[in-house]
Amino acid sequence: MIARVASFEGVNVEAAQSSMDEAEAVIRPMLAALAGYSGGLELFAENGKFLSISLFDSVENAQAAEPTFDQEMPEKLGRIFQQWEGTRVSVDLYHVAGDDRR
């Protein structure tokens, strides 16, 4: 399993929390349609740092999803993302060494 981890800084946490349900309604169907997608986590810290972790079955499927994350998602969430402010500072792929989700 591969985890695509996108890191953001300077996120307006209040705006993100108040519009997360609206964003999820747009994001989840897009993610569910991606080849090899198997779930994810959205994590935030009070200091404005945000992690978006998307799980895929292979490196190839994670890499093939990049146009969705880089183009389609920002286009469809433009107004919401503007409210969140912040900047994406990195995107990395990790091999999942352990998974204790229940």
N, C-alpha and C positions, 0 to 999 in steps of 0.2 A: 504494500500500500504506500502511496505517495501523498504527502501533505504539502499543498501549496500554501505558503504563509506570506500574506501581504501585510506589511507594517505601515501604519499611518501615525503621524504626529500632529499635534495642534488641533485635534478634533474638538469641536464644541460638544461636550458630553451631554449637556441638557438637550440640545437640538437632536442629537443622535438618538437619545433615549425616547424622546417624544415622537419621533417619526419612524422608529424602527419597524413597527408593525406595517406601516405603509410601504416602506422599503422592502421588507420581507415578502410582501404580496407580489412585488415585481420580480425580485431576485430569485426566489425559490423555484418558480416554474422554469426560468432560464437555466438555472443550475441543474435541475432535474433532467433537462433535455440533453445535457452534455454527456458524451460517451465516457463511460467509466466513472462517473461521479457517484460517490457513495456517502455523502454527508459533509457536515462542516460545523464550525463553531465561530461565533463572533464574540470577541473579548475586548473590553475596554477598561482603562484605568482612569481614575479621577483626574489624573494629570494631563489628559487629552491624548494618551497613546491608545491605539486601537489595533487589534490583530484580527485578520480575517483568515481562517484556516479552512481550506477546502480539501477534501479527501478524494483521491482518484485511485483507480486500480493499477495504473502504470504511468511512467514518466511520459510516454508518448501521448496519452490522453490528457494529462495535465498540461503539457506544452500546447496541444491542439486547442485547448480551451482559452488560451491567452487572448485571442481576438474578442471573445465574449467579455472577458474582464476588462480589457483595455479600451474597447470601442462600444460594444452594444450596451453593456451595463451603464457606463457613464452617460450615454445618450438617453437611455430610458429613465435614469434617475437624476438627470441634470439638476432640477430644482431642489430635490431632496439633498443631493450631495453638496450643492452650494450652501445650504443651511448648515451642514455639518462642518464646513470649512476644512481645515487640515490638509495635509500633503502626504501622498504615498511616498515613503522613503525607501522601501525595498520590497522585492518579491523573490522568494527563495523556494526551492523544492527540497523536501526532506524525505528520506526513507523512514517510514514509521517503524521504530524498533520495538514498540510495545503498545498495546491498546487494551485498556481495562474498562472501556465503556460498557455499561450494562443496560 
